[in-house]
């Protein structure tokens, strides 16, 4: 039986969301997924449909979303549905929703030098086999500076500063580029690369996304295995701290 993925694209046109969504669709279909593509946030309105999916792929930048829709996605992911995306399409989606930022593991705050910065992506040793066999590689694009959840497992980093700016008077820092985390029983995957479709289409980036999609979609299997057990994963509706709602 084919796994079922939903891609939801939109927001700022500068990230070429429709073109990126088509690249993602092609990758998933090559991996034998049934893929639904939407350009409406209303696709997140039916929580039971979301819970029936194996994978949600958001690619929406600088938008506003109904709080209920975020809670629906959160409930689906807590029940094992994977969440995987890239760049501003996932971690600069909804700047006013802290629940989204908590679930995805980070949020964009700057890209010093804007587009066209040359920088290295450094593959890290970790417990995850996701990036095994990949070597460090150069990118000419936006270099994302993010505020990151300390609970994530970092699989790749980039060194700041590369260009001058107010951040450069601090010590050098290794900023996460690729990470994984858990949300309840669900797998969450993020890759900060992907400013436009040509970056997503780079062999290294498309391979990272392919592996991330497959890993994220495995959460459903774990959820079925753990059904009825004490698993320490709260998969009831996340209620935040009250004032985030």
RODO-2510 file (C-alpha; in nm, 4 decimals, decimal comma):
residues 245
     n   res          X          Y          Z
     1     x     0,0000     0,0000     0,0000
     2     x     0,1385     0,3394    -0,0975
     3     x     0,2182     0,5926     0,1682
     4     x     0,0227     0,9171     0,1427
     5     x     0,1869     1,2609     0,1523
     6     x     0,0369     1,6095     0,1432
     7     x     0,2358     1,9103     0,0174
     8     x     0,0911     2,2531     0,0992
     9     x     0,2608     2,5467    -0,0741
    10     x     0,2137     2,9225    -0,0769
    11     x     0,3123     3,2474     0,0883
    12     x     0,5955     3,4639    -0,0425
    13     x     0,6491     3,4069    -0,4164
    14     x     1,0230     3,4788    -0,3907
    15     x     1,0780     3,1268    -0,2582
    16     x     0,9179     2,9819    -0,5732
    17     x     0,6836     2,7671    -0,3647
    18     x     0,4933     2,6125    -0,6551
    19     x     0,8140     2,5087    -0,8348
    20     x     0,9615     2,3644    -0,5147
    21     x     0,6381     2,1775    -0,4440
    22     x     0,6650     2,0127    -0,7850
    23     x     1,0235     1,9035    -0,7147
    24     x     0,9112     1,7563    -0,3831
    25     x     0,6183     1,5836    -0,5542
    26     x     0,8560     1,4228    -0,8025
    27     x     1,0874     1,2978    -0,5283
    28     x     0,8004     1,1463    -0,3324
    29     x     0,6435     0,9822    -0,6367
    30     x     0,9797     0,8249    -0,7187
    31     x     0,9613     0,6749    -0,3683
    32     x     0,6133     0,5339    -0,4423
    33     x     0,4136     0,7870    -0,2386
    34     x     0,0645     0,8958    -0,3324
    35     x     0,1021     1,2745    -0,3299
    36     x    -0,1635     1,5399    -0,2810
    37     x    -0,0601     1,8999    -0,3590
    38     x    -0,2524     2,2031    -0,2335
    39     x    -0,2031     2,5805    -0,2325
    40     x    -0,4563     2,6421     0,0456
    41     x    -0,4021     2,6420     0,4222
    42     x    -0,7584     2,5147     0,4478
    43     x    -0,6048     2,1759     0,3677
    44     x    -0,5188     2,1681     0,7380
    45     x    -0,8820     2,2036     0,8496
    46     x    -0,9688     1,8315     0,8689
    47     x    -0,7726     1,6793     1,1547
    48     x    -0,8903     1,3251     1,0822
    49     x    -0,7651     1,3487     0,7247
    50     x    -0,4318     1,4816     0,8473
    51     x    -0,4037     1,1896     1,0903
    52     x    -0,4604     0,9481     0,8014
    53     x    -0,1506     1,0769     0,6184
    54     x     0,2031     0,9445     0,6475
    55     x     0,3743     1,2752     0,5729
    56     x     0,2970     1,6477     0,5723
    57     x     0,5312     1,8690     0,3675
    58     x     0,4722     2,2407     0,4305
    59     x     0,6226     2,4973     0,1955
    60     x     0,4589     2,8253     0,2991
    61     x     0,6588     3,1389     0,3835
    62     x     0,5711     3,4491     0,5894
    63     x     0,2034     3,3729     0,6227
    64     x    -0,0658     3,3809     0,8856
    65     x    -0,2511     3,0684     0,9875
    66     x    -0,5518     2,9892     1,2010
    67     x    -0,4398     2,8570     1,5376
    68     x    -0,6759     2,5628     1,4982
    69     x    -0,4941     2,4529     1,1837
    70     x    -0,1614     2,4424     1,3683
    71     x    -0,3207     2,2411     1,6479
    72     x    -0,4599     1,9991     1,3880
    73     x    -0,1139     1,9478     1,2370
    74     x     0,0338     1,9125     1,5832
    75     x    -0,2189     1,6448     1,6760
    76     x    -0,1484     1,4548     1,3546
    77     x     0,2283     1,4656     1,4092
    78     x     0,1940     1,3637     1,7734
    79     x     0,0097     1,0570     1,6433
    80     x     0,2944     0,9585     1,4119
    81     x     0,2450     1,1587     1,0917
    82     x     0,5785     1,2893     0,9630
    83     x     0,6535     1,6589     0,9148
    84     x     0,9366     1,7540     0,6783
    85     x     1,0335     2,0681     0,4904
    86     x     1,2997     2,3206     0,4050
    87     x     1,4152     2,6810     0,4247
    88     x     1,1514     2,9479     0,4860
    89     x     0,8810     2,7083     0,3716
    90     x     0,8868     2,5395     0,7108
    91     x     1,0871     2,7528     0,9549
    92     x     0,9726     3,0965     0,8446
    93     x     0,6138     2,9997     0,7787
    94     x     0,4145     3,1650     1,0554
    95     x     0,6102     3,4184     1,2586
    96     x     0,3192     3,4859     1,4934
    97     x     0,2589     3,1245     1,5932
    98     x     0,4973     2,9956     1,8584
    99     x     0,3356     2,6497     1,8610
   100     x     0,4455     2,6069     1,4988
   101     x     0,7975     2,7136     1,5903
   102     x     0,8077     2,4768     1,8893
   103     x     0,6906     2,1836     1,6765
   104     x     0,9275     2,2471     1,3835
   105     x     1,2336     2,3070     1,6012
   106     x     1,3398     2,6573     1,5050
   107     x     1,2663     2,9851     1,3331
   108     x     1,4522     3,2068     1,0861
   109     x     1,5776     3,5417     1,2184
   110     x     1,8307     3,6618     0,9552
   111     x     2,0359     3,5789     0,6454
   112     x     2,3388     3,8130     0,6652
   113     x     2,4528     3,9105     0,3172
   114     x     2,1150     3,8110     0,1723
   115     x     2,1133     3,5890    -0,1351
   116     x     2,4374     3,5005    -0,3138
   117     x     2,6565     3,4243    -0,0109
   118     x     2,9031     3,1390    -0,0639
   119     x     2,9294     2,9136     0,2397
   120     x     3,0067     2,5584     0,3427
   121     x     2,7613     2,3016     0,4681
   122     x     2,9418     2,0707     0,7086
   123     x     2,8049     1,7214     0,7650
   124     x     2,8172     1,6282     1,1345
   125     x     2,8763     1,2966     1,3056
   126     x     2,5593     1,1998     1,4896
   127     x     2,3575     0,8986     1,5940
   128     x     2,1467     0,9359     1,2786
   129     x     2,2388     0,7569     0,9545
   130     x     2,0385     1,0040     0,7470
   131     x     2,3368     1,1873     0,5962
   132     x     2,5775     0,8936     0,5795
   133     x     2,7961     0,9050     0,2698
   134     x     2,7501     1,2789     0,2113
   135     x     3,0536     1,5063     0,2136
   136     x     3,0765     1,8740     0,3033
   137     x     2,9654     2,0941     0,0139
   138     x     2,9478     2,4593    -0,0903
   139     x     2,6290     2,6541    -0,1510
   140     x     2,5802     3,0000    -0,3025
   141     x     2,2503     3,1148    -0,1586
   142     x     2,1034     3,2616     0,1580
   143     x     2,2811     3,1481     0,4738
   144     x     2,0119     3,1063     0,7378
   145     x     2,0659     3,2253     1,0931
   146     x     1,8020     3,0532     1,3065
   147     x     1,6873     3,0399     1,6661
   148     x     1,6919     2,6674     1,7327
   149     x     1,5326     2,4278     1,9816
   150     x     1,8156     2,2723     2,1884
   151     x     1,6310     1,9391     2,1708
   152     x     1,6978     1,8904     1,7981
   153     x     1,9591     1,6450     1,6697
   154     x     2,1856     1,8429     1,4373
   155     x     2,2981     1,6595     1,1231
   156     x     2,4709     1,9461     0,9369
   157     x     2,5932     2,2969     1,0216
   158     x     2,7344     2,6117     0,8643
   159     x     2,9887     2,8513     1,0162
   160     x     2,9001     3,2158     1,0920
   161     x     3,0150     3,4824     1,0228
   162     x     3,0875     3,4656     0,6523
   163     x     2,9919     3,8270     0,5818
   164     x     3,0171     4,1327     0,8029
   165     x     2,7320     4,2511     1,0219
   166     x     2,6433     4,3186     1,3864
   167     x     2,6587     3,9442     1,4564
   168     x     3,0242     3,9329     1,3489
   169     x     3,1522     4,0868     1,6734
   170     x     3,0509     3,7678     1,8536
   171     x     3,2591     3,4537     1,8437
   172     x     3,2230     3,2233     1,5455
   173     x     2,9252     2,9892     1,5727
   174     x     2,8187     2,6709     1,3962
   175     x     2,4556     2,7164     1,2976
   176     x     2,2392     2,4084     1,2384
   177     x     2,1425     2,3523     0,8742
   178     x     1,9781     2,0090     0,8948
   179     x     1,8084     1,8646     1,1999
   180     x     1,5617     1,6073     1,3253
   181     x     1,3406     1,6036     1,6306
   182     x     1,0391     1,4227     1,7757
   183     x     0,6950     1,5653     1,8369
   184     x     0,4970     1,3083     2,0314
   185     x     0,5228     0,9941     1,8185
   186     x     0,6008     1,1877     1,5018
   187     x     0,9298     1,2502     1,3230
   188     x     1,0141     1,6094     1,2299
   189     x     1,2831     1,6877     0,9693
   190     x     1,4168     2,0274     0,8596
   191     x     1,6758     2,1506     0,6090
   192     x     1,7476     2,5253     0,5947
   193     x     1,8716     2,5068     0,2337
   194     x     1,6262     2,5765    -0,0466
   195     x     1,5871     2,9499    -0,1104
   196     x     1,4627     2,8804    -0,4623
   197     x     1,3980     2,5812    -0,6841
   198     x     1,7530     2,5752    -0,8272
   199     x     1,8956     2,5204    -0,4772
   200     x     1,6417     2,2486    -0,3964
   201     x     1,7380     2,0780    -0,7234
   202     x     2,1085     2,0586    -0,6294
   203     x     2,2023     1,6882    -0,6034
   204     x     2,3116     1,7204    -0,2402
   205     x     2,0014     1,9125    -0,1356
   206     x     1,7520     1,6913    -0,3182
   207     x     1,9174     1,3820    -0,1673
   208     x     1,8969     1,5322     0,1814
   209     x     1,5276     1,6076     0,1274
   210     x     1,4590     1,2602    -0,0120
   211     x     1,6131     1,0961     0,2930
   212     x     1,4373     1,3381     0,5251
   213     x     1,0974     1,2643     0,3713
   214     x     1,1483     0,8895     0,4040
   215     x     1,2668     0,9161     0,7646
   216     x     0,9829     1,1472     0,8675
   217     x     0,7233     0,9140     0,7156
   218     x     0,8508     0,6250     0,9314
   219     x     0,6887     0,7739     1,2422
   220     x     0,3536     0,6180     1,1527
   221     x     0,5075     0,2718     1,1731
   222     x     0,6457     0,3460     1,5203
   223     x     0,3086     0,4807     1,6306
   224     x     0,1399     0,1547     1,5286
   225     x     0,4049    -0,0481     1,7077
   226     x     0,3624     0,1542     2,0263
   227     x    -0,0178     0,1592     2,0176
   228     x    -0,1480     0,0628     2,3577
   229     x     0,1910     0,0841     2,5289
   230     x     0,3405     0,3381     2,7685
   231     x     0,5660     0,5261     2,5294
   232     x     0,6242     0,8633     2,7012
   233     x     0,4919     1,0368     2,3876
   234     x     0,1916     1,2523     2,4625
   235     x    -0,0332     1,2286     2,1576
   236     x    -0,3302     1,4197     2,2895
   237     x    -0,3828     1,7769     2,1692
   238     x    -0,0913     1,9979     2,2671
   239     x    -0,2172     2,2907     2,4750
   240     x     0,1012     2,4964     2,4960
   241     x     0,1356     2,7210     2,7972
   242     x    -0,2065     2,8784     2,7599
   243     x    -0,1009     3,2231     2,6472
   244     x     0,0272     3,0854     2,3135
   245     x    -0,3258     2,9895     2,2186
***
